[in-house]
Amino acid sequence: MKKATMAGIVSWMFIMLVFVLLLCYCSIMTKRYSVKSPDKRITVRLLVGRDEGVFYKIDYCGKSILDRSRLGLIRADGDFAGDLTLESVSPIELVKSEYQMLQGKKSQYSYTANKKVFHFSNNSGQKIDIIFQVSNDGAAFRYVFPEKSEEIKKITQELSSFNFFAGTQAWIQPKAEAATGWCSTQPSYEEFYEQQVDAAAISKNKAGWVFPALFCLDGYWMLISETAPDRDYCGSMLEKRSAGGEFFIGFADKKEVFSGGEAQPQSCLSWLSPWRIITIGHGLNAIVDSTLGTDLAEPEKPIDFSFVKPGRASWSWVLLKDESVVYDVQKQFVDFAAQMNWEYCLVDASWDTQIGYKKIIALAEYAKSKNVGLILWYNSSGSWNTTTLTPKSKLLTHEARIKEFSKLKEIGIKGIKVDFFAGDGQSMMNYYQDIFEDAAKFSLTVNCHGSTIPRGWHRTYPNLLTMEAVKGFEYVTFEQGNANRQPNHCCMLPFTRNVFDPMDFTPVCFSEVPGIKRITTNGFELALAVVFWSGIQHYAETPEGMAAVPDYVKDALREIPSYWQDSRFIYGYPGKLAVIARKSQDAWFIAGINGENFEKELKLDLSFIPKNTEGILITDGSDNRSFVKKQFKPGQPLKIKSYGGFLIRFSD
């Protein structure tokens, strides 16, 4: 018995010795590096293992929030993911930048981060650098091919991943399959979000999952997205390649291209990838208040953008549809914009046939006399879908754009709305930027619909005032099911789609929608003018609908700008509640929407408002279609109705 016991102890000790030796060996063979945020809360750990590739992990305040995640790329001419040799590591560099923007949720921006560059080579001696920058609100990484070559290189796969721990929940939007839907116009980022689902249980959606995507582990929030796509990369998304909580970077479908163009990344060298960004915080304010998507975007192009003027617009189509795009109705909407002190009027599809160029010239002259600028709709389409709405195919070449934009500038048109893009392929991403640059030469602002998300482009091209890429208010007018989901959906967007980039949701409808029962209250609709931000805010309401609301509501919509000096998240939860504060000059506007079907009582932290300041509260009256106006002081409790909303204005 004793011999057996001793033999067991010896065996156990031998196993432990082997285990310790293996650990030591693995520790020796795995090189570990770290990059911390300036405030030391975020730590990115880089793991370089022999024969197994490069990985990273992320901790926040000592808690591991992102598990061992992959790094690397596969190029057609070389593997930059497997057996990489770490040649050198740069010292930590403090990166600082200050910049201004003509539109957005702030006017002054400041970015500070710690940067470290890891220089690798593969088995063939080809070079790749991986750059990490860690700021107080998140981590970002990108790839650099530093060698010089005129030969075109192609990336066939990106292996970057985000590996979430068990128990992580996700708020994530599926991507529609390319060349599907109405007239084959998908993908256009117009799906509902799956909300608070187990990240590990999310399926291998064929087309993937779009940016930005929100995740939470034990109260630690992460928003995953990308920024700074140049002309040599496609727009990316997330995809599941296996069971579990790991998401990989996926590329655009081969159908998401400009006619005859490329879908996946290709370029000569040297070559920079877009930034993969992970906004991080222990609280949703860290997510909603972050500006990481523009902090890392490419700075403003050296083009004269002095003509750019953010603003608000009247728009007939969303409630009155195609029949409204005629001269007399558009003249009424010009008058409507003038009465509301709005800067623009959008004339939608088929204006070229239902109004015509000659009458558009007259309408532009009339609008100018009212101090209103006209925006005209265009169909982007070439061969990538079957839409027939016009004007069509007038923007497909540089020569065609110059010809068309010259005419628009001559008659005084201020902007264009371009619809029905094909998605995220590299050639399509180039087409977007071709339009932005050519439009700027003729002092035209741009709004893209049926499109991808901006990914920081509004910093690089300030004449890009907004992009749709959202299941916006028009869907409420199409189906009752969309109307039923609107309160919840609207309460998702401040935490996801509208965090970094302008969003043309086309909010604010007090009227009844033909054939649809609108379940949002009028207070909810009013609040959207502040909760959502866009370089140009196209309001859905008609002159008749606006005439039916109290004068103080009209005055509020005259006062709410589309250009903000500051923004703050106050309170809320994705899909359930959103309360946002935004500042313009000497006034703070605080607005809230309730995404659930029960009344809530809120006590808001408005400590940034002086204690004795008295504001004006506009909220829902006794029924869902009425308003009430009252005085409000910071610290007062506030009730918000089922699917209701409110707006408070404080002035210095």
N, C-alpha and C positions, 0 to 999 in steps of 0.2 A: 504493500500500500504506500509506504514511504517512498520506494523507488519510483512508483508511478507518479506520485506527487512531484518528486524532484524532476523527473523527466518532463512533466508538464510545465513546470516553472522554467526549465531550460528552453523548452520549445517556445514558450511565450516570450522570454527574453530575446531569443534569436529573431523572432518575428518583429518585435519592437525595434531591435537594432537595424534590421533590414528596412523597416518603415522610416526610421530616423535618417538612415543613409540616403534613402530615396528622396526624402524631403530636402535634405541638404543638397543632393544632386540637382533636383528640380529648381531649388532656390538659386544654385550657382548658374544653372543653365537659363533661367528666366531673369532677364534684366528688368528692373522696376524703376520708374521715374514718376514724378508727380508735378502737377501745375496747380497752384491755388489761386483763388480769386483774391483781389486786393484786401477784402475784409476777412479772408481765411475761412469763410464758411463753406465754399465749394472747393472740392478737391477732385481733380481728374488724375487718375492713376493709369499710366501706360505700361503695358506688360509686353515684353519682347521675348518670345520663346523660340528656342532653336527648333527649326523644321516645322513649326506649327503656326507661324504667323504673328501678327501684331494685334493686340487687344487693348481695350480701355475699360475702366470702371469709373463710376462717379459716386462720391460721398457728399452729403450735405450735413453740416454740423455734426460730423462723426457717424452719421447713419448712412449705410449703403443704400442708394436708391436706384442705381442702374448696375446690373450685373455685367459680367464679362462679355463685352460686345466687340464685334470684329471690326477691323480696319483693312482697307486694301482695295485694289482694282485689278481687273484683267484687261490688258490691252491685246489687240490682235497679234501684236509682235512681241508680247512679253507678259510674264506673270509678276504682278506687283502686290501679291497677297500672301503667297506661301512662304518660301524660304528667303526671307529678306535679311540682309546684314545691316545692322545699325552702324553707320560709319562715324557719326558724330552727333552731338546734341548741343544746341545753342544755349547760352546763358539766358536766364529770364530777362525779358525786355518789357518795360512798362509802356503800354500803348495808350495814348490819350488823343482824343479828338473832340472838337467843338464845331457844331454846324447849325445852320438855320434851314428851315424848310418853308416853302410858300404855302403849303397845305399840310394838314395832319392833325393829330390830337395834341401836339405841342408846337411851339414856334422855335424854342431854343433847346438844343440837344447836347448832351455831354456823355462821352463814353470813355471808360477807363478799364483796362484789362491787362492781365499778365500773359505774355506770349512766349511760347517755347517752340522751336523748330527742330524736328527730328529728321536727320538726313540718312536715307537708306539707299542700298543698291540691291538688285536682284542677282540671280545666279549668272546672268549674262552681262553684269556690270552696268546695267541701265539704272538710272537714278530716279528716285522719287523722294520728295519731302512731304512730311505731314506736319501741318501747323495747327497748334492748339492755342486758342485765346480764351481766357476765363475771366469774366467780369463778375460783378456782384450779383447780377441777375441771370447768369447762365454761362454755358460753355459752348464753344463753337470749334469746328475743325474743318479743314479743307486740304486738298491734295495739290501738289505742285510737281510738274515735270520740268526740272530746271535746265535740261540740256537743250541745245539749239539744233533745229532741223527743219528744212523746208518740206520734208516728206510728210504727207498726211498720215496721222496715226488715228486709230479707232479704238474706243473703249467698248468692249463687248459686255462687260458686267461690272457693277460696283458691289463690293461685298460689305460695305459699311452697314452696321446693324445697331439696333437699340434693343438690348436684351433685358426685359423687365422681370423683376422678381415675382414669384407667386403671390397672388393677392392684389396685384396692381389692377386698377380699374381704368377703363378707357372711354373717351368720348371721341368718336371717330366717324368720318364720312366716307362711304364707299365711292369709288370712282366708277362712272358709267363706262361701259365697253365702247371702244372707239367705233365711229361710223354707225351707231345705232340711234334709236329714238326718232323724233319728228324730223323728216327729211335728212336723216343720217347726220344730225348736228351734234351728237355727243362726241367726246365728253365736254361738259361745260360747268362742272362743279356745282350742280344744282340738285343734290340729293339731301335727304334728311340724315341727321347724325344718329348713329347708334350711341346710346347714352348709358354711362355707368355700367359697362359690361366687363366681364373678366377678360383681361387682355389675352390670357392664354387660350381662351375659348373662341377668339375671333377667327373666322374661317379664312381659307386661302381664296379670297375674292379674286376672280380671274383678272380683273382690271386693276386691282390694288386698292389702296386707301389714300385719300388726298391729304395734303398739308393745308393748314396746320392741324395736328392731332394732339389731343389733351390726355394726359395720364396722371393718375394719383396713387401713391402708395402711403398709407397711414398718415394722410394729411400733408404729404410732401408732393407738390404739384410739378409737373413737367409738360411743357408745350414744345412739340417737335415740329420743325419746319426747315426751310432753306431760304437763302437770300443770295443776291448778287450773281444771278445767271447771266453770263455774257453771251456772245454770239457763237460760242464754241461748245455749248452744252445744251442738252435737252432739259425740259422741266421734269423733275423727279417726283416720286411718290413713295409710299410705304407698301411693302408686300410681305406676305407670310410664305415662307418656303418649307416650313415644317410645323409640327405641333409645338405648343409651348408659347412663351411670351416674347419670342424674338422676332423683331420686324427688321427687314432689310430695305435698303434703298433700291427702288425699281425704276426702270426707264420707260419712256413713252412707247406706246404701241407703234408698229410700223405704218399704221394708217393715219397717225397724227402728224401729217406732214403737209407742207406747202407743195404744190404740184411738182413732182419729180425730185423733191428734196430729200434730205436725210432725216431720219428719226432719232438715231442714237448719236452719242457724242463723237465728234471727229475734229481734229485740228492738227496743225503743225506745232512744233515745239519752239519755245517754252509754252506751258499750258497750265492754267489755274482752273480748278473745279469751283463750283459754287460752295458757299459755306453751308454746312449742316449745323443747325442751331438747336440747342436745348435750353429753353428758358426754365429756370428752377426757382422754387421758393416754398417756404412753409407757410402758405397762405395764398389765396387767390389774388391778392393785391399785387404780389410779385409777378404774376402772369399778366394781368390786365394792364398794369402800368408800365410794363417793359417796352423798350424801344429797340430791342436787339435786332429786329428785322431791318430797321433802317440804319442803325449804328454800323452794321457791317455791309450795307449796300454800297454799291459804287457811288462816289460823289457825283455831283451834278456835272453833266457833260459841258464842254466849253462852247455852248450855244447861247444865243441871246434869248432868255426866257422872261424878259421884263414885261412881256405882254400878258403873262399868266395872271388870271384873276379868279380865285375860288369863288363859289357862289351857290345860289339856289335857283331852281328852275320850275316853271309850270310845265305840265306834260299831259296831253289829252289822251294818249293812246291807252294807258293802262286801264281806265274805266270805260272809255268810249270806243275803243278799238279802231279798226281800219277806217271806218266811215267818217271818223273825226278829222282825218288828215286831208282837209280841204281848206281853201283860203279863208272863208268866213269864220270857221271854227278856230283856226289857228290865230286869226286876228283877235278873237275873243280871249284866247289864252295869252297873247301878248299883253292885252289890256289887264288881264288877271295878274300877270307877273308885275306889271307896273304898279297896280293897286297895292300889291303886297310888298313892294320895294325889293322884289327878287331880281336878280341880275340877268336871268336867261329864260328862254322858252325853247323847249325841244320839239322839233317837227320830225315826226317819226316816218316809218317805212312808206314807200310809194309816193312821197311828196313830188318826185320828178314827173309822175304821170297824173296824179290827182290834183296837183297844183301847177307844176311846170316851172321851168327856170325863169320865164318872164315874170310870172306872178310871185315867185320867191324873191326876185329882186325888189318888187314893190313891197312885199311883206318885210324884208330886211330894212328897207328905208323907213317903213312905218314903225318897226320895232326900235330903230335908232332914235326916232323922234320921241319915243317913250322911255329912252334910256334902258332898253332891253336888248340883249344880244341873242341872235338866233343860233341854234345848234341843229345841224342836219344829220339825218340817219343815212348810213351806207351799209350795203351788204358786202362783207369781205370776200365772199365766196368765189373760189375758182372751181376746181374739179372735186373738192373734198366733200361736198354734200350736194343735195338736190334742191336747195331752196331757190325760189323764183322771185322773191321780193326784190324790188329795185329801189334806188340805183344799185346795180350789181356789176362786178368785174371792172370797176373804174379805179381800183386801187392796187391792181395786181403787179404793176411794174413801176419802177421809178419814174419813167417817162409819163405814164398815165396819171400817177399821183401829182406830178408837177403841173400837168395840164389842168387837172381838176381843182387842185388847191389854188392855182393862180386865179381861176374863175371865182372861187369862194372868197378869196381875199379881196378881189376887185369889188364884189357886191357887199362886202362887210360882214360876212359870216364869221362867227367867233369860235365855233368848235364843231367837231364831228363826233358822232356816235357810230362805231363800227361793230357789226354783229356777225355771228356765226363763224367763228374761227374753228380750226380743226383739232385743237388740243395742245400738246406739250412737246412735240417733236422739235429737234434742233432747228430745222428749216422754218418751222412755224414760229418758234421763238424769235428767229431773225426777222420774220415778216412783221411781227408786232413792233419791233424796234425800228424797222424801216419806216413804218407809218409814223411813229413818234417823231423821228428825226425829220422826215420830210414835212410833216405838219408844222413843226416848230419853225421851219424856214418861212412859213406863210402866216405865222402868228395864230395858229389854230390849236385849241385845246383838244384833248382826246378822251373819249370814254369808250371802253371796250365791253361789249356784251357777248354772251355765248362764248366765254373766254376762260383762260386760265386765271390763277391768282397773280397779283402784281409782283410778289417776291422782292419788294424794295425798289421796283422800277420808278415809283413816283418820286424818289429822291434823285435818281439818275436823270430822269426826264420829267421835270416839274410840270410840263404841259399835259402829262398823263394825270388827269384829275381824279379818275376813278375807274374801276373795273367791276363788272357784275360778279361772276363766279360765286353765286349764292342762289339758293331757292328763294327768290324775292317775292314781293307782293303780287306780281303778276300771276303767280301760281294760285294765290287765294282766289283770283277771279276765274280760274279754270275749273276747280273742283272743290266740292264741299269738304272732302277729306283734308285738303291742304289748309282750308280755313280753320278746321277743327284743331289742327296741329300748330297753327301760327303762334299762339302765346308761348308754348314750350320752345318752339324753334327760335323765336326771337330772343328768348332768354339763353339760348346756346351761343349766339353769335358774338357777344362781347367777350367771351372766353376763348374763342377759337378764330373764326374767319376775320373778325374785325380788330384783332389785337394789334397787328403790325401794319395792315394795309387797308386803303380806302375801299369801301364796299357800296356799290350802287343797288341797295335794296329797294329803293323808291318807296319810302314810308309815308305815313300820315293819310288815312282815309277816314273821314267822319260819315260819309255817305253810305247808303246800303249798296252792296255790290249786286248787280243784276244776276238773278238766279242763284245767289249764294247768301247764306245766313252768316254774317260776320259775328264772331263770338268775342272779339276783343272790344273793350269799352272805348269810348272816345278819349278818356284819360290815357289809356294805353297808347293809342295812336299818336296823341300829342307828344307823349314822352319819347317816342322813337326818334323825333327830330333832334334830340340831344344824346340819347343812348347810343345811336348809330352815328358814325362819322364818315364823311366822304368829302373829297375836294369839291365836288358839286353834288348837291342834294336835290334829287328830282322828286318833287312832292306829287303824290297820287291824286290829291283832292282836286275837284273841279270848281269853277267859279260859283256854280249853284250850291254845291255842298258847303263851300266856305261862307257863303252868304247866310247860311242857316245857323252858324255858331255865334256865340257872343262876341262882341267887339274885343273884349280882353283876350280872347283866344286868337283872334286875327292879329292883334297887336303883338302877342307873344311870338307868333310865327314870322312877324316882320323883324323882331328883335333877335331871334336865334340865328347866329351866323353859321357859316360852314368852315370858318377858320378859327382855330382855338390856340390860345397861348399856353394852356395847361389843361391836363386831365387827371382825374383821380378815381380809382375804384373805391366805392364806399362800402358796398355790402352786396351779397348775393351768392348764388350757387348755380352751376350750369343747368339750364333747362327749367329752373324753378323761380329764380328772382335775379334781377340785375338792377343795381342802383349806381349811377355814374355821375360824377361832378365834372363840369368843364368850365373853363374861365375864358372870357373874352373882354379885354380892356378892363373896366372897373366892375364887371359883373360876373358872379358865379351862377351857373345854371345847374341845378341838381334834378335828375330825372330818374324815375324808377318804373319798372314793369314787373307784373306778377304773372308767371307762367303757369300757375296752378289754379284749380277751381275751388279755392276757398280764401276767405278774407285773412289778411295778415296784419298784425300790428308791429310796427318797426320803431326802434329807437336808434336813430342814426348818429354816428360819430361825425359831427360837423365842427370839430374843434378848430379847424382852420378858418372858420367864420367867426369874427368878433362876437362875444357873448350877447351883447345888447343889440345886435343888428336884427332888424325886422325884415323878413322877406315876404314875397307874395307867392302863395301856394295856389295852383290850379289843379284840381283833381276831379274825380267822378262825382256827379250829383246823385240824386235819389234813384236814378235809373242809369243804364249803361250808355245812354245816348245824350246825357246832359252833363253839364259842368257845374262846379262851384268854385268860387274864388274867395280866399280868406288870407288873413295875415298869419305868418308863421315865424317862430323863433327857434334857433338851435336848441336842442335838448327836449323839445316837445315830442311826445309820441305821435306817430302818424299811421293811420290806417290806409291800407291799399286793398281795393276790392278784388274779388275773383276775376282773373284775367284783366285786371285794371291797371291804372298807372297814375303818375302825378308828375308835375313840373314845379320846381321852386326857383325863384329868381331872387338873388341877393345882390344889392348894389352898394358900393362904398359910399 
